[in-house]
Amino acid sequence: MKKIVCDNYDEMCRAAADQYVEQLKQKPNSVLGLATGSTPIGLYDELVKRNGEGKIDFSRAHAFNLDEYHPIKQNHPQSYKTFMDEHLFNKVKFASTRIPNGEATDPEAECDKYNADLEAAGGLDLLLLGIGTNGHIGFNEPAVSYPLDSYLVKLSADTLESNSRFFTDGEEQPTTALTMGIGQILAARKILLMISGAGKAEISKKLFEGKLHTDVPACFLLLHPNVTLIIDKAANGD
Ligand code: F6R
């Protein structure tokens, strides 16, 4: 795992944006795996800015998001579809975008379709990941065993608690989600992991031990040959 330690979050976002500039220069029709949550917001802002300045072009790139709550209306304010539209897809032109459908009546069939769509696109060239305080990647929660392809997952108490900040009183928070599986994550040709803030220092330490803690899903990334970690000093424990 290549590690880039940045002074602060803004520097992290610029460093991560540089990776996208390089990726799309090498392969304009890249298949990009994208994440939601607080961590990528500054990166998406930076990509929108650079796109406006003509420094990066996504018009031949294909986006596949990691996960989505289920069940949730696509236009729900807290759906990941809404998040991606607001932060990126309404502002930057992609060749295509794909997010697991939180409205699917048959979630297993939706996962099968997602797997097939991702495979037909040729798999992920560059996958962006954040990490949960419990070590989850995508919505792969700490478990005894991990599905390889997309699946319907029951969210852990930790994740429900930490994501409750996005849901206002009276808004029902889904307790299950559709997520890419660990196999699909590890099949990405390159992975960019962003970790920011003192709240992530403890889980980062687990990752840095260099051991395969099987109850910390992010540790599976230690098995991947091409991971770049962009982390700020606070999360790095400096
Ligand atoms: C989001 C996702 C999650 C988040 C993780 C960190 O699509 O897959 O794994 O990356 O929960 O979230 P933040 O960035 O809000 O701390």
Residues whose N, C-alpha, C, O or C-beta is under 5 A from the ligand:
A	BS01	F6R	A35 T36 G37 S38 T39 L66 D67 L129 G130 I131 G132 H136 I137 G138 F139
